[in-house]
Amino acid sequence: MTGPIRVLLVDDQELVRAGFRVILQSEPGIEVVGEARDGAEAVEAAAQLRPDVICMDVQMPGLDGLEATRRIRDAAPDARSASSAQPAVLVLTTFDRDDYLFAALEAGASGFLLKTASPEKLIEAVQVVAAGDALLAPDVTRRVIERAAGGGEGDGGAPAPRTPDPRLDELTEREREVLELLARGRSNAEIARELWLGEATVKTHVSKILLKLGLRDRVHAVVFAYEHGVAVPGEGDAG
């Protein structure tokens, strides 16, 4: 990516938007190009401003952040074409409801961060999703794994069937190893160390995995791995 990362802030609270603006614009490589007070304004602003990253609240009056994310992603080019032309949506919320989290995943969000995260974490999250990677906070990774494993007791979530998928047969043995480590929350650098590979080679493997499985990003690779039994909750650390 050339030039600063262009960010659109979406939140119904002006003080929250102002705080995020101050934090992000303190970083030389980030530029806040616009703000929106609700989902409808976000969809319009995304089309007009063509940001690289959209920091999206969930609970807003009118059109909420989930439906806004879905509409923005549906209007964008395919994820496997020119990723620079497609905004990455970073959901900023308190994660007090799991149904919001999984609905946002399905809508196509690329990252999740608590609003209570430090300014440094917010800056890092914007940089990560702008680079085409995806970001899950540790608490979110845990919830994804629990949901894919069948949900926790009393959480009201229907168990997700861990069924084989024929697309897995297209993966090489090495690509499957990489997918398993992705599901453990490993970064490219950590995968490279564990498998004795170069980091550039790992990036190539990740790209091929996403292409073969028809997935948007690493977040959806984690969900896919647990839903289809590539990774088993309880083995290794889950991030």
C-alpha positions in Angstrom: 0.0 0.0 0.0 1.3 3.4 -0.9 0.4 6.5 1.1 -1.2 6.7 4.5 -3.9 4.2 5.6 -7.3 5.9 5.0 -9.7 5.3 7.9 -13.5 5.9 8.2 -14.8 6.1 11.8 -18.4 4.8 12.4 -19.9 5.2 15.9 -23.1 6.9 17.1 -21.2 8.6 20.0 -19.3 11.7 19.0 -17.0 11.5 21.9 -15.9 8.0 20.9 -15.3 9.1 17.3 -13.3 12.1 18.6 -11.2 9.8 20.8 -10.4 7.4 18.0 -9.6 10.2 15.7 -7.0 11.7 18.1 -5.4 8.3 18.6 -5.2 7.3 15.0 -4.1 10.6 13.7 -1.2 10.6 16.1 0.3 7.8 13.9 2.0 9.3 10.9 1.0 6.5 8.5 -2.8 6.8 9.3 -5.3 9.4 8.0 -8.9 9.6 9.2 -10.8 10.6 6.1 -14.3 10.7 7.4 -16.9 9.9 10.2 -20.4 8.4 10.2 -23.0 8.3 13.0 -24.8 5.2 11.9 -24.8 2.3 9.4 -26.6 4.1 6.7 -24.1 7.0 6.7 -21.3 4.4 6.8 -22.4 2.7 3.6 -22.7 6.0 1.9 -19.3 7.3 3.2 -17.6 4.0 2.3 -18.7 4.4 -1.4 -17.7 8.0 -1.6 -14.5 8.1 0.4 -13.2 4.6 -0.5 -11.3 4.1 2.8 -8.8 1.3 3.4 -10.2 0.5 6.9 -13.6 1.1 8.5 -13.7 1.2 12.3 -17.3 0.0 12.9 -19.4 0.1 16.0 -22.2 -2.5 16.2 -25.1 -1.1 18.2 -26.3 2.1 16.4 -29.7 3.6 15.7 -31.3 2.8 12.4 -29.0 0.6 10.3 -26.6 -1.2 12.7 -23.0 -2.0 12.2 -23.7 -5.7 11.2 -26.0 -4.9 8.3 -23.7 -1.9 7.3 -20.7 -4.3 7.1 -22.7 -6.8 5.0 -23.8 -4.0 2.5 -20.3 -2.6 2.3 -18.7 -6.0 1.6 -21.4 -6.9 -0.9 -20.8 -3.7 -2.8 -17.0 -4.2 -2.8 -14.9 -6.2 -5.4 -14.3 -9.9 -4.7 -11.9 -10.5 -1.8 -9.5 -12.4 -4.0 -9.2 -9.7 -6.6 -7.8 -6.3 -5.8 -7.8 -6.2 -2.1 -6.6 -2.6 -2.0 -10.0 -1.6 -3.5 -11.9 -3.3 -0.8 -12.3 -1.7 2.6 -11.4 -3.9 5.6 -14.0 -3.6 8.4 -12.6 -3.5 12.0 -15.4 -4.1 14.5 -14.9 -2.2 17.7 -17.3 -3.3 20.5 -17.6 -4.7 24.0 -18.4 -8.2 22.8 -21.1 -8.6 25.4 -23.2 -10.6 23.0 -21.9 -13.6 21.1 -24.6 -13.4 18.5 -23.2 -10.0 17.4 -19.7 -11.5 17.1 -20.7 -14.4 14.8 -23.1 -12.2 12.8 -20.2 -9.8 12.1 -18.0 -12.7 11.1 -20.6 -13.9 8.6 -21.1 -10.3 7.4 -17.4 -10.2 6.4 -15.6 -8.2 9.2 -11.8 -8.6 9.1 -11.0 -7.8 12.7 -12.4 -7.4 16.2 -11.2 -5.3 19.0 -12.5 -4.3 22.4 -13.2 -0.6 22.8 -11.3 -0.8 26.0 -8.1 -1.8 24.1 -5.1 0.5 24.5 -4.3 3.2 21.9 -1.3 1.2 20.7 -3.6 -1.9 20.1 -6.1 0.2 18.1 -3.3 1.6 15.9 -1.8 -1.9 15.4 -5.3 -3.4 14.6 -5.8 -0.8 11.8 -2.4 -1.5 10.4 -3.0 -5.3 10.5 -6.3 -5.3 8.6 -5.1 -2.6 6.2 -2.3 -5.0 5.2 -4.8 -7.6 4.3 -4.5 -9.7 7.4 -7.2 -10.3 9.9 -7.2 -9.7 13.6 -9.0 -11.5 16.5 -8.5 -10.5 20.1 -7.7 -13.5 22.3 -11.2 -13.4 23.9 -12.8 -13.4 20.5 -10.7 -16.4 19.3 -11.8 -18.3 22.4 -15.4 -17.6 21.6 -15.0 -18.7 18.0 -13.4 -22.0 19.1 -16.1 -22.6 21.7 -18.9 -21.9 19.3 -17.4 -24.1 16.6 -16.9 -26.9 19.2 -20.6 -26.7 20.0 -20.9 -23.7 22.2 -20.7 -23.4 26.0 -23.4 -24.6 28.4 -26.3 -22.3 28.4 -25.0 -19.9 25.8 -28.0 -20.5 23.6 -25.9 -21.2 20.5 -26.7 -24.2 18.3 -23.8 -26.6 18.1 -21.9 -26.2 14.8 -21.5 -29.5 13.1 -17.9 -30.5 12.5 -18.3 -32.1 9.1 -15.6 -32.8 6.5 -15.5 -30.5 3.5 -14.4 -31.7 0.0 -12.4 -28.5 -0.4 -9.9 -29.8 2.2 -8.8 -32.4 -0.3 -7.4 -29.6 -2.4 -4.9 -28.7 0.3 -1.4 -30.1 0.3 -0.1 -31.6 3.5 2.0 -28.5 4.2 -1.0 -26.2 3.6 -3.1 -28.3 6.0 -0.3 -27.9 8.7 -0.4 -24.1 8.1 -4.2 -24.1 8.4 -4.0 -26.0 11.8 -1.5 -23.4 13.1 -3.7 -20.5 11.9 -6.5 -22.0 13.9 -4.3 -21.9 17.0 -3.9 -18.2 16.5 -0.3 -18.3 15.3 1.1 -15.3 13.4 3.0 -15.9 10.1 6.3 -15.4 11.9 5.3 -18.1 14.5 4.2 -20.5 11.8 7.5 -20.0 10.0 9.5 -20.8 13.2 7.4 -23.9 14.0 7.6 -25.4 10.5 11.1 -24.2 9.7 9.9 -22.1 6.7 10.6 -18.6 5.5 7.9 -16.0 6.4 7.4 -15.2 2.7 6.7 -18.9 2.1 4.1 -19.0 4.9 2.4 -16.0 3.4 2.2 -17.8 0.1 0.7 -20.9 1.8 -1.9 -18.8 3.5 -2.9 -17.1 0.3 -3.3 -20.5 -1.4 -5.3 -21.8 1.5 -7.7 -18.9 1.3 -8.0 -19.3 -2.5 -8.6 -23.0 -2.4 -11.2 -22.9 0.4 -12.9 -19.8 -0.9 -12.4 -17.8 2.3 -12.1 -14.1 2.8 -9.3 -13.9 5.3 -7.6 -15.5 8.3 -10.6 -15.0 10.6 -12.7 -17.1 8.4 -9.9 -19.7 8.1 -10.1 -20.1 11.9 -13.8 -20.6 11.8 -13.6 -23.1 8.9 -10.8 -25.1 10.6 -12.9 -25.7 13.7 -16.2 -26.2 11.9 -14.7 -28.9 9.8 -12.5 -30.7 12.3 -9.1 -29.5 11.0 -8.4 -28.3 14.5 -9.8 -29.7 17.7 -10.5 -27.4 20.7 -8.2 -28.2 23.6 -5.2 -29.2 21.5 -2.4 -26.7 21.8 -3.1 -23.1 22.9 -6.0 -21.3 21.2 -4.7 -17.8 21.4 
